[in-house]
Amino acid sequence: MPSEMKMSYHEKLKSGIDIVPMQQEHAFQLEALQHKVFPNLAEEEILHAEQYKKHLEIFPEGQFVALDGEKVVGATTTMRYRYDIKNPEPHTFSEIMGGGWLTTHDPEGEWLYGIDVSVDPEYRKMGIAKALYRARQHLCRQLGLKGQLTVGMLNGYDRLRGEMTIEEYYQKVKRKEIFDPTVSVQEKVGFEIVGFMKDYLNDPTCGNSGAVIVLDASKEI
């Protein structure tokens, strides 16, 4: 897809927030947002300004921000990737994103791999995350991809870690016996849980693990 098609994407939410393609000038605000949204994530897994700039060189079509005027209040980073959901290969967050540089991006990949979705805590419950997923879904269709693929952080595990293992927690979330504040919300968007990724990242909040989730490109958000 030509870059100019991507550059024309724009959705204005009722709140006045704009969902638009990421630009180089957003890089430092994006780094600050990472620290605000993911305070327990290991520093080597936080995305930094120079990495965001590199993402725009590698795959500009796949990067979106939410703006309140000139202020970055949300963002999503993606890349294209080949992945067999029936025979998933274990990987870590750092490995999948090339240590944060997106060097693992495959221009022929059939899935849009979501590295993250981040929304400023002061701007939550305004539909920003859903709008960012919607921008990604639009891109999937423009590129003719199978859909979105990501690993959702099982953030609700932190309050129950003394009662069960992360594997048990995952199974209960999958069976909808427990509502997880991240993965269960992603399910409401339309994602389907298809697997478990242990030791995915260094964040005790989610037991260092996540749920592999997919969203078919045909689904409306």
C-alpha positions, 0 to 999 in steps of 0.5 A: 500500500502506498504511504500516501494512503496511510497518511490520509487516515484520520478519525475524530472522536466525539471527545475531539481526540484525533486518531492519525498516523504517527510522525517523527515529531511525536517521538519524545512524547511517545517515550514519555507516554510509555513510562506513564502507561507501563510503569512496571515494564523493564526499561529494556522493553520500553520503547524510546524516541529513537526507536519510534523514529526507526519504526517510521522508517521501517513501516510508517503505515503501521504506526498511529497516535491519538492527539488532544491538540498537539498532545500525544495521549495514545498510540499503537505500534505494529509490524507485519509478521508471519505466524502460524496460530495453529502451531505457535512459536514461543517468543519474547516481547523483546525478540518479536520487536527486534529489541524495540527496533522493529527489525523483525518486520516482514514486508510480506507478513500476513498478520499485523502484529500489535506491539502495543496499545497505550492510552494516557491514564487521564484519557481512558474510557474515552474510546481511544484504545478501540479507535486505535484498534479500528485504525489497525483494522482499516490497515489490515484491510488495505493491505489484504492481511488475515487480521491483527495478532498480538499478545495481551498482558494478563494484568489482572493476575497481580491481585490473584498471584497468591491464589493460583499460577499464571497458567491457571489464571489464563485458563480461567480468563479464557473460560470467562470465569475471571475478567482480566482488565486487559485481555477480557477488554480486548475480547470485547473489541472482538479478539479471540484467545488462541494461545498462552505465551509464558515468559513473554516479558518482564512485568510481574503484574502479568506474571511475565506472561500473556494471551495470544489473541487474534482479530480477523480482518473481516470483523467490524469494531 
